Amino acid sequence: MPQGNVSITYADIEEATQAMKSSASNTLNPAVQEAKRAFDHAIANYLTMPQTNAVLEQKFTEFYNQLVELVANVENFADQFTQIKEGMQQMDSDIANSILNPPSQ
């Protein structure tokens, strides 16, 4: 199993977090919403087979809900990076306090 040092800065974590959140908000979510609009438009205006429409709408709704969940998961994953950063900051503080205030023996 490879061993190595970890080298990451708080700025690296913030950059990764912001990139994921930006992608979710500015790219993924608009694309999902545009796909829904296009589907709704096509069903309403071009496909007029009642049984087929009902099945397509059901299947697309399932697919759409999965896409919405995917976007939310990207944002949740980004939040985990923030939690990692906060945990690192807390660990740094705890170590410094431990050095400054060693336990009595």
N, C-alpha and C positions, 0 to 999 in steps of 0.2 A: 504494500500500500504506500503510495507516495506521501512523503512528509515535506512540509515546507512552512515558511513563514507567511503570515497574513499581512498584507499591506493594503490598507484601504483608508481613505480619509473621510471625514464627515461630509466634505464637499462632494466626493465621489458618490456617496450614498444619496445625498440630496439631488445630484444630477440624474442618477438612475431613477429615483422616485419621480422627479418631475418629468422625465422623458416618458415613463410609463403612463403617468396620469395625463400628460398632454396627448399621447397617442390615443388613449381611451376616449378623451373628450373631443379632440379635434379631428381624429381620423376614423376610429372604429365606430363610435356612436353615430356620427353623421352618416356613415355608409350603411349602417344597420337601418337607420330611419329612412334613408333614401330607398333602400331595397323594399321596405314596407310600403312606402308611398307608391312605388312603381307596381308592386304586386296588387295593392288595393285598386289602383287605377286600371290595371289590366283586367282584373276580375269584374270591376264595375262596368267597364266600357267595351271590352272585346270578347270576353268569354261568357257566353250565356247558356251554359248547360247546367241546369239546377243541381243535378246529382254530382256532377264533376266539380262544380264550384264549391259545393259543401265540403267535399273531400279535400280539395286543394286548400281551401281556407283553414280547415282543421290542421292539415300537415304543415302549412306555412306558419300558422300560429305556434305550433310546437317548435319549428325551426327558429322562428323569430324569438321566442322565449329563451331558447338556448343561446342565441347570439347576445341577447340582453344580459344573460347570466355571464357569458364570456367577458363582456365589457366590464361588468361589475367585478369579476374575478381579477382582471388586470389591475383595476384600482385597488382591490384588497391586497393583491400581491405587492403593489407599490407601498401600501400602508405598512406591510411587514418590514420593508426596508427601513422605514422611519422608526419602527419599533426596535429594529436591530441597532440603529444609530443611538437611540435613546438608551438602550441597554448597555452599549459600549461607553456612553458618557457616564452612566451611573456606576459602571464597574470602575472606570477611571477615578471617579470621585471617591468610591469606597476604598480603593487601594491607597489613594493619597491620604485619606483620613486614617486609615489603618497604620500608615507609616508615621503620620504626625501624632497619633494617639495610640501607641501600642497597648495591648491588653496588659493589665497588671498581673504580676506573677506571684 
